[in-house]
């Protein structure tokens, strides 16, 4: 009985894989038929869909910001064509980071350490589950499982429909500044005790000979060099996938398989967030104020300071590990690295 059922299961799995492989592959250009089904009927005919709004911006005289986003889309597409060859099938878990707002026709792929807490707050405010100032929503509520649906919660047909019809948005950050921020937030601050217990003890046990019993028990004093050695250790990814806080953005959001209409950047967060909210018809909703420029400079200084004591050999290996994020999202190698 079990053997007779196996081909059916294999066929079902293959069909699911094929369906997911095709996700996002269909052209996103809006034909008149597509416009009639989506644009005029969107929200009872009150306004055009966000995707149609973006299409309209591209057809007419573009604002400087609209032109920036067109260039980012084109650059991403060219980089994917140039630097990716064979791509594996996407499964439901690959879509877990893509959050869905059906009311506004929005897909948002969140990348930790790229203002994702505030974006989740904004999505909750947009959905009507939490009204008023997004900052009034506590961070733990924004991150609570089940508060926001993800693309992985839907059937392949429903996934494909949303990918064709909704505005897809991704926000990224200079990879090494994001990595330095993750280290500081998760390992260098005392309020991350649970995180340090889970990952810090593992790092100390593996990489620190004759570690103090307190460090083995708490994992509270992980050094940056130890953190990087842990990332580069082949055993780390053999044991389990990277934690989302240091997983590469392209591995979380699959920008060469899923078509993103807006590629926002942490470095231009205020302008890019306002652009997205304007497209979804929520210009009156204020995105929480991004860090001032002084804090942005401090983030760069932190990354430079942390990497200063890392050998050129390990700098090169780490750059190779995050190379695709640099290439796909048009980030230059930081000037402080010694790669040659």
DRENDO-1510 file (C-alpha; in Angstrom, 1 decimal, always signed):
<recs>
REC; n; res; u; v; w
REC; 1; UNK; +0.0; +0.0; +0.0 .
REC; 2; UNK; +2.7; +2.4; +1.0 .
REC; 3; UNK; +4.7; +1.7; -2.1 .
REC; 4; UNK; +1.7; +2.2; -4.4 .
REC; 5; UNK; +1.0; +5.6; -2.7 .
REC; 6; UNK; +4.6; +6.8; -3.1 .
REC; 7; UNK; +4.4; +7.7; -6.8 .
REC; 8; UNK; +1.3; +9.8; -6.1 .
REC; 9; UNK; +3.1; +11.6; -3.3 .
REC; 10; UNK; +6.1; +12.1; -5.4 .
REC; 11; UNK; +4.0; +13.5; -8.2 .
REC; 12; UNK; +2.2; +15.8; -5.9 .
REC; 13; UNK; +5.5; +17.1; -4.5 .
REC; 14; UNK; +6.8; +17.6; -8.0 .
REC; 15; UNK; +3.6; +19.5; -9.0 .
REC; 16; UNK; +3.9; +21.7; -5.9 .
REC; 17; UNK; +7.6; +22.3; -6.7 .
REC; 18; UNK; +6.8; +23.2; -10.3 .
REC; 19; UNK; +4.1; +25.6; -9.2 .
REC; 20; UNK; +6.4; +27.3; -6.8 .
REC; 21; UNK; +9.2; +27.3; -9.3 .
REC; 22; UNK; +7.0; +29.4; -11.6 .
REC; 23; UNK; +6.1; +31.9; -8.9 .
REC; 24; UNK; +7.0; +35.4; -9.9 .
REC; 25; UNK; +8.1; +34.3; -13.4 .
REC; 26; UNK; +5.1; +35.7; -15.2 .
REC; 27; UNK; +5.4; +39.2; -16.7 .
REC; 28; UNK; +4.3; +42.1; -14.5 .
REC; 29; UNK; +3.5; +44.5; -17.3 .
REC; 30; UNK; -0.1; +45.6; -17.0 .
REC; 31; UNK; -2.2; +44.9; -20.0 .
REC; 32; UNK; -5.7; +46.5; -20.4 .
REC; 33; UNK; -7.3; +43.3; -19.3 .
REC; 34; UNK; -5.2; +43.1; -16.2 .
REC; 35; UNK; -5.9; +46.7; -15.5 .
REC; 36; UNK; -9.7; +46.1; -15.8 .
REC; 37; UNK; -9.5; +43.2; -13.4 .
REC; 38; UNK; -7.3; +44.9; -10.9 .
REC; 39; UNK; -7.2; +48.6; -11.3 .
REC; 40; UNK; -10.8; +49.9; -11.6 .
REC; 41; UNK; -12.1; +47.2; -9.3 .
REC; 42; UNK; -9.6; +47.7; -6.6 .
REC; 43; UNK; -11.2; +48.4; -3.2 .
REC; 44; UNK; -14.6; +48.7; -4.8 .
REC; 45; UNK; -13.4; +51.0; -7.6 .
REC; 46; UNK; -12.2; +53.7; -5.2 .
REC; 47; UNK; -8.7; +53.7; -6.5 .
REC; 48; UNK; -6.1; +52.0; -8.6 .
REC; 49; UNK; -4.1; +49.1; -7.3 .
REC; 50; UNK; -0.6; +49.9; -6.0 .
REC; 51; UNK; +1.0; +47.9; -8.8 .
REC; 52; UNK; -1.1; +50.0; -11.3 .
REC; 53; UNK; +0.0; +53.2; -9.6 .
REC; 54; UNK; +3.6; +52.2; -10.0 .
REC; 55; UNK; +3.0; +51.3; -13.6 .
REC; 56; UNK; +1.4; +54.7; -14.2 .
REC; 57; UNK; +4.4; +56.4; -12.7 .
REC; 58; UNK; +6.7; +54.5; -15.0 .
REC; 59; UNK; +4.7; +55.5; -18.1 .
REC; 60; UNK; +4.6; +59.3; -17.5 .
REC; 61; UNK; +7.3; +61.8; -16.6 .
REC; 62; UNK; +9.0; +60.2; -13.6 .
REC; 63; UNK; +9.8; +61.9; -10.4 .
REC; 64; UNK; +13.5; +61.7; -9.3 .
REC; 65; UNK; +12.5; +59.1; -6.7 .
REC; 66; UNK; +10.4; +57.0; -9.1 .
REC; 67; UNK; +13.5; +57.0; -11.5 .
REC; 68; UNK; +15.7; +55.8; -8.6 .
REC; 69; UNK; +13.4; +52.8; -8.0 .
REC; 70; UNK; +13.2; +52.0; -11.7 .
REC; 71; UNK; +17.0; +51.9; -11.8 .
REC; 72; UNK; +17.2; +49.7; -8.8 .
REC; 73; UNK; +14.7; +47.2; -10.3 .
REC; 74; UNK; +16.7; +47.2; -13.6 .
REC; 75; UNK; +20.0; +46.7; -11.8 .
REC; 76; UNK; +18.6; +43.9; -9.7 .
REC; 77; UNK; +17.3; +42.1; -12.8 .
REC; 78; UNK; +20.6; +42.5; -14.6 .
REC; 79; UNK; +22.6; +41.3; -11.6 .
REC; 80; UNK; +20.3; +38.3; -11.2 .
REC; 81; UNK; +20.8; +37.4; -14.9 .
REC; 82; UNK; +24.6; +37.9; -14.6 .
REC; 83; UNK; +25.3; +36.2; -11.3 .
REC; 84; UNK; +22.8; +33.4; -10.9 .
REC; 85; UNK; +22.6; +30.2; -13.0 .
REC; 86; UNK; +20.8; +27.2; -11.7 .
REC; 87; UNK; +18.3; +28.0; -9.0 .
REC; 88; UNK; +16.6; +25.5; -6.7 .
REC; 89; UNK; +12.9; +25.1; -6.3 .
REC; 90; UNK; +11.2; +27.3; -3.7 .
REC; 91; UNK; +9.2; +25.6; -1.0 .
REC; 92; UNK; +6.6; +27.2; +1.4 .
REC; 93; UNK; +9.3; +27.9; +4.1 .
REC; 94; UNK; +11.2; +30.0; +1.5 .
REC; 95; UNK; +8.2; +32.4; +1.5 .
REC; 96; UNK; +7.9; +32.7; +5.3 .
REC; 97; UNK; +9.5; +36.2; +5.3 .
REC; 98; UNK; +7.1; +37.7; +2.7 .
REC; 99; UNK; +4.2; +39.3; +4.6 .
REC; 100; UNK; +0.9; +39.9; +3.0 .
REC; 101; UNK; -1.5; +42.9; +3.3 .
REC; 102; UNK; -4.6; +41.8; +1.2 .
REC; 103; UNK; -6.4; +45.0; +2.0 .
REC; 104; UNK; -3.8; +47.2; +0.3 .
REC; 105; UNK; -2.4; +44.7; -2.2 .
REC; 106; UNK; +1.1; +44.7; -0.6 .
REC; 107; UNK; +3.8; +42.1; -0.2 .
REC; 108; UNK; +6.7; +43.0; +2.1 .
REC; 109; UNK; +9.7; +40.8; +2.6 .
REC; 110; UNK; +11.3; +41.6; +5.9 .
REC; 111; UNK; +15.0; +41.4; +6.6 .
REC; 112; UNK; +16.0; +41.7; +10.3 .
REC; 113; UNK; +18.1; +44.8; +11.1 .
REC; 114; UNK; +16.6; +46.7; +8.2 .
REC; 115; UNK; +13.8; +48.5; +10.1 .
REC; 116; UNK; +11.6; +45.4; +10.0 .
REC; 117; UNK; +10.1; +46.1; +13.4 .
REC; 118; UNK; +8.8; +49.4; +12.2 .
REC; 119; UNK; +7.6; +47.9; +8.9 .
REC; 120; UNK; +5.6; +45.3; +10.8 .
REC; 121; UNK; +4.1; +48.0; +13.0 .
REC; 122; UNK; +3.1; +49.9; +9.8 .
REC; 123; UNK; +1.5; +46.7; +8.4 .
REC; 124; UNK; -0.5; +46.2; +11.5 .
REC; 125; UNK; -1.7; +49.8; +11.4 .
REC; 126; UNK; -2.6; +49.4; +7.7 .
REC; 127; UNK; -4.5; +46.2; +8.4 .
REC; 128; UNK; -6.7; +47.9; +11.1 .
REC; 129; UNK; -5.5; +45.4; +13.7 .
REC; 130; UNK; -3.7; +48.2; +15.5 .
REC; 131; UNK; -4.7; +51.8; +14.9 .
REC; 132; UNK; -3.0; +55.2; +15.4 .
REC; 133; UNK; +0.7; +55.8; +15.7 .
REC; 134; UNK; +2.6; +52.7; +14.6 .
REC; 135; UNK; +5.2; +53.4; +17.3 .
REC; 136; UNK; +2.5; +52.8; +19.9 .
REC; 137; UNK; +2.6; +49.1; +19.0 .
REC; 138; UNK; +5.1; +47.4; +21.3 .
REC; 139; UNK; +7.9; +45.6; +19.4 .
REC; 140; UNK; +7.0; +42.2; +20.9 .
REC; 141; UNK; +3.4; +42.6; +19.5 .
REC; 142; UNK; +4.8; +43.4; +16.0 .
REC; 143; UNK; +6.9; +40.3; +16.1 .
REC; 144; UNK; +4.3; +38.0; +17.6 .
REC; 145; UNK; +3.7; +34.9; +15.5 .
REC; 146; UNK; +0.5; +35.0; +13.5 .
REC; 147; UNK; -0.1; +38.7; +13.8 .
REC; 148; UNK; +0.7; +39.2; +10.1 .
REC; 149; UNK; +0.0; +36.5; +7.4 .
REC; 150; UNK; +2.9; +35.4; +5.3 .
REC; 151; UNK; +2.9; +34.2; +1.7 .
REC; 152; UNK; +3.7; +30.7; +3.0 .
REC; 153; UNK; +0.2; +30.5; +4.5 .
REC; 154; UNK; -1.5; +30.3; +1.2 .
REC; 155; UNK; -1.9; +27.6; -1.5 .
REC; 156; UNK; +0.3; +27.7; -4.6 .
REC; 157; UNK; -2.5; +29.2; -6.7 .
REC; 158; UNK; -3.2; +31.9; -4.1 .
REC; 159; UNK; +0.5; +32.6; -3.8 .
REC; 160; UNK; +0.8; +33.0; -7.6 .
REC; 161; UNK; -2.3; +35.3; -7.7 .
REC; 162; UNK; -0.8; +37.6; -5.1 .
REC; 163; UNK; +2.6; +37.7; -6.8 .
REC; 164; UNK; +1.0; +38.7; -10.1 .
REC; 165; UNK; -1.3; +41.3; -8.6 .
REC; 166; UNK; +0.3; +42.9; -5.5 .
REC; 167; UNK; +3.1; +45.4; -5.1 .
REC; 168; UNK; +6.1; +43.5; -3.8 .
REC; 169; UNK; +8.5; +45.4; -1.6 .
REC; 170; UNK; +12.0; +44.6; -0.2 .
REC; 171; UNK; +14.2; +46.7; +2.1 .
REC; 172; UNK; +17.9; +46.0; +2.3 .
REC; 173; UNK; +21.0; +47.4; +4.0 .
REC; 174; UNK; +24.8; +47.5; +3.5 .
REC; 175; UNK; +25.6; +43.9; +4.4 .
REC; 176; UNK; +28.5; +44.5; +6.8 .
REC; 177; UNK; +26.7; +47.3; +8.6 .
REC; 178; UNK; +23.8; +45.0; +9.0 .
REC; 179; UNK; +26.1; +42.3; +10.3 .
REC; 180; UNK; +27.7; +44.6; +12.8 .
REC; 181; UNK; +24.3; +45.8; +14.0 .
REC; 182; UNK; +23.2; +42.2; +14.5 .
REC; 183; UNK; +26.3; +41.5; +16.6 .
REC; 184; UNK; +25.9; +44.6; +18.7 .
REC; 185; UNK; +22.2; +44.0; +19.3 .
REC; 186; UNK; +22.3; +40.3; +20.0 .
REC; 187; UNK; +25.7; +39.7; +21.6 .
REC; 188; UNK; +27.0; +43.0; +23.0 .
REC; 189; UNK; +23.9; +44.2; +24.9 .
REC; 190; UNK; +22.7; +42.7; +28.2 .
REC; 191; UNK; +19.0; +42.5; +27.3 .
REC; 192; UNK; +19.6; +39.7; +24.8 .
REC; 193; UNK; +20.2; +37.1; +27.5 .
REC; 194; UNK; +18.0; +34.5; +25.9 .
REC; 195; UNK; +19.7; +34.9; +22.5 .
REC; 196; UNK; +23.1; +34.8; +24.1 .
REC; 197; UNK; +22.2; +31.7; +25.9 .
REC; 198; UNK; +21.1; +30.0; +22.7 .
REC; 199; UNK; +23.8; +31.1; +20.3 .
REC; 200; UNK; +26.5; +32.6; +22.5 .
REC; 201; UNK; +27.1; +29.4; +24.5 .
REC; 202; UNK; +27.3; +27.5; +21.3 .
REC; 203; UNK; +30.0; +29.9; +19.9 .
REC; 204; UNK; +32.0; +29.9; +23.1 .
REC; 205; UNK; +31.9; +26.1; +23.4 .
REC; 206; UNK; +33.1; +25.6; +19.8 .
REC; 207; UNK; +35.6; +28.4; +19.4 .
REC; 208; UNK; +37.1; +29.3; +22.8 .
REC; 209; UNK; +39.6; +26.9; +24.3 .
REC; 210; UNK; +39.5; +26.7; +28.1 .
REC; 211; UNK; +36.5; +29.0; +28.3 .
REC; 212; UNK; +35.4; +30.2; +31.7 .
REC; 213; UNK; +32.4; +28.3; +33.1 .
REC; 214; UNK; +30.4; +31.5; +33.3 .
REC; 215; UNK; +30.9; +32.1; +29.6 .
REC; 216; UNK; +30.0; +28.5; +28.8 .
REC; 217; UNK; +26.8; +28.8; +30.8 .
REC; 218; UNK; +25.7; +32.3; +29.6 .
REC; 219; UNK; +27.4; +33.0; +26.3 .
REC; 220; UNK; +27.4; +36.7; +27.3 .
REC; 221; UNK; +30.8; +37.8; +26.1 .
REC; 222; UNK; +31.1; +36.6; +22.5 .
REC; 223; UNK; +33.8; +38.5; +20.7 .
REC; 224; UNK; +33.2; +39.8; +17.2 .
REC; 225; UNK; +36.0; +37.6; +15.8 .
REC; 226; UNK; +34.4; +34.5; +17.4 .
REC; 227; UNK; +31.0; +35.5; +15.9 .
REC; 228; UNK; +32.6; +35.7; +12.4 .
REC; 229; UNK; +34.5; +32.5; +12.8 .
REC; 230; UNK; +31.2; +30.8; +13.8 .
REC; 231; UNK; +29.5; +32.1; +10.6 .
REC; 232; UNK; +32.4; +30.9; +8.4 .
REC; 233; UNK; +32.6; +27.5; +10.1 .
REC; 234; UNK; +31.1; +24.9; +7.6 .
REC; 235; UNK; +29.6; +23.1; +10.6 .
REC; 236; UNK; +27.3; +26.0; +11.4 .
REC; 237; UNK; +25.1; +25.7; +8.3 .
REC; 238; UNK; +25.3; +21.9; +8.3 .
REC; 239; UNK; +23.7; +21.9; +11.7 .
REC; 240; UNK; +20.9; +24.3; +10.9 .
REC; 241; UNK; +20.1; +27.3; +8.6 .
REC; 242; UNK; +21.6; +30.7; +9.5 .
REC; 243; UNK; +19.6; +32.7; +12.0 .
REC; 244; UNK; +17.5; +35.3; +10.2 .
REC; 245; UNK; +19.5; +38.2; +11.9 .
REC; 246; UNK; +22.6; +37.2; +9.9 .
REC; 247; UNK; +21.2; +35.3; +7.0 .
REC; 248; UNK; +21.9; +37.0; +3.7 .
REC; 249; UNK; +19.0; +39.2; +2.4 .
REC; 250; UNK; +18.9; +37.3; -0.9 .
REC; 251; UNK; +18.5; +34.0; +0.9 .
REC; 252; UNK; +15.6; +35.4; +3.0 .
REC; 253; UNK; +13.7; +37.1; +0.1 .
REC; 254; UNK; +14.9; +35.3; -3.1 .
REC; 255; UNK; +14.9; +38.4; -5.3 .
REC; 256; UNK; +16.1; +36.4; -8.3 .
REC; 257; UNK; +13.0; +34.2; -8.1 .
REC; 258; UNK; +10.4; +36.6; -6.9 .
REC; 259; UNK; +9.9; +39.9; -8.7 .
REC; 260; UNK; +10.2; +42.9; -6.4 .
REC; 261; UNK; +8.7; +46.2; -7.6 .
REC; 262; UNK; +10.4; +48.4; -5.0 .
REC; 263; UNK; +13.8; +47.8; -3.5 .
REC; 264; UNK; +14.1; +50.2; -0.6 .
REC; 265; UNK; +17.3; +50.8; +1.3 .
REC; 266; UNK; +18.0; +51.5; +4.9 .
REC; 267; UNK; +20.3; +54.3; +3.9 .
REC; 268; UNK; +17.3; +56.1; +2.2 .
REC; 269; UNK; +14.6; +54.7; +4.5 .
REC; 270; UNK; +12.5; +57.9; +5.0 .
REC; 271; UNK; +12.1; +58.6; +1.3 .
REC; 272; UNK; +11.6; +55.0; +0.3 .
REC; 273; UNK; +9.0; +54.3; +3.0 .
REC; 274; UNK; +7.0; +57.4; +2.0 .
REC; 275; UNK; +7.2; +56.2; -1.7 .
REC; 276; UNK; +5.7; +52.8; -0.7 .
REC; 277; UNK; +3.0; +54.3; +1.5 .
REC; 278; UNK; +2.0; +56.7; -1.3 .
REC; 279; UNK; +1.6; +53.8; -3.7 .
REC; 280; UNK; -0.7; +51.9; -1.3 .
REC; 281; UNK; -2.8; +55.0; -0.7 .
REC; 282; UNK; -1.7; +55.5; +2.9 .
REC; 283; UNK; +0.3; +58.8; +2.5 .
REC; 284; UNK; -1.3; +60.0; +5.8 .
REC; 285; UNK; +0.3; +57.2; +7.7 .
REC; 286; UNK; +3.7; +58.3; +9.0 .
REC; 287; UNK; +6.4; +55.7; +9.0 .
REC; 288; UNK; +8.3; +55.9; +12.3 .
REC; 289; UNK; +11.2; +58.3; +11.9 .
REC; 290; UNK; +14.4; +56.5; +10.8 .
REC; 291; UNK; +17.6; +57.0; +12.7 .
REC; 292; UNK; +19.2; +60.5; +12.1 .
REC; 293; UNK; +22.2; +60.8; +9.9 .
REC; 294; UNK; +24.4; +60.9; +12.9 .
REC; 295; UNK; +23.3; +57.4; +13.9 .
REC; 296; UNK; +23.8; +56.3; +10.3 .
REC; 297; UNK; +27.4; +57.5; +10.5 .
REC; 298; UNK; +27.8; +55.8; +13.8 .
REC; 299; UNK; +26.7; +52.5; +12.3 .
REC; 300; UNK; +29.4; +52.8; +9.6 .
REC; 301; UNK; +31.9; +53.7; +12.3 .
REC; 302; UNK; +30.9; +50.7; +14.3 .
REC; 303; UNK; +31.3; +48.3; +11.4 .
REC; 304; UNK; +34.7; +49.8; +10.5 .
REC; 305; UNK; +35.9; +49.6; +14.1 .
REC; 306; UNK; +34.8; +45.9; +14.5 .
REC; 307; UNK; +36.3; +44.8; +11.2 .
REC; 308; UNK; +39.6; +46.7; +11.8 .
REC; 309; UNK; +41.0; +43.8; +13.9 .
REC; 310; UNK; +39.8; +41.0; +11.6 .
REC; 311; UNK; +42.6; +39.6; +9.4 .
REC; 312; UNK; +42.5; +40.2; +5.6 .
REC; 313; UNK; +42.1; +36.4; +5.1 .
REC; 314; UNK; +38.8; +36.3; +7.2 .
REC; 315; UNK; +37.7; +39.6; +5.7 .
REC; 316; UNK; +37.9; +38.1; +2.2 .
REC; 317; UNK; +36.1; +34.9; +3.3 .
REC; 318; UNK; +33.3; +36.9; +4.9 .
REC; 319; UNK; +33.0; +39.2; +1.9 .
REC; 320; UNK; +32.7; +36.1; -0.3 .
REC; 321; UNK; +29.9; +34.8; +2.0 .
REC; 322; UNK; +27.9; +38.0; +1.6 .
REC; 323; UNK; +29.0; +38.7; -2.0 .
REC; 324; UNK; +25.6; +38.2; -3.5 .
REC; 325; UNK; +24.0; +40.9; -1.3 .
REC; 326; UNK; +26.7; +43.3; -2.4 .
REC; 327; UNK; +26.2; +42.5; -6.0 .
REC; 328; UNK; +22.4; +42.3; -6.2 .
REC; 329; UNK; +21.7; +45.5; -4.3 .
REC; 330; UNK; +24.6; +47.6; -5.7 .
REC; 331; UNK; +26.7; +48.0; -2.6 .
REC; 332; UNK; +30.4; +48.6; -3.0 .
REC; 333; UNK; +33.0; +46.7; -0.8 .
REC; 334; UNK; +33.6; +48.9; +2.2 .
REC; 335; UNK; +36.8; +51.0; +1.9 .
REC; 336; UNK; +38.1; +49.8; +5.3 .
REC; 337; UNK; +38.4; +46.1; +4.1 .
REC; 338; UNK; +41.8; +44.8; +3.1 .
REC; 339; UNK; +40.7; +42.4; +0.3 .
REC; 340; UNK; +43.9; +42.3; -1.8 .
</recs>
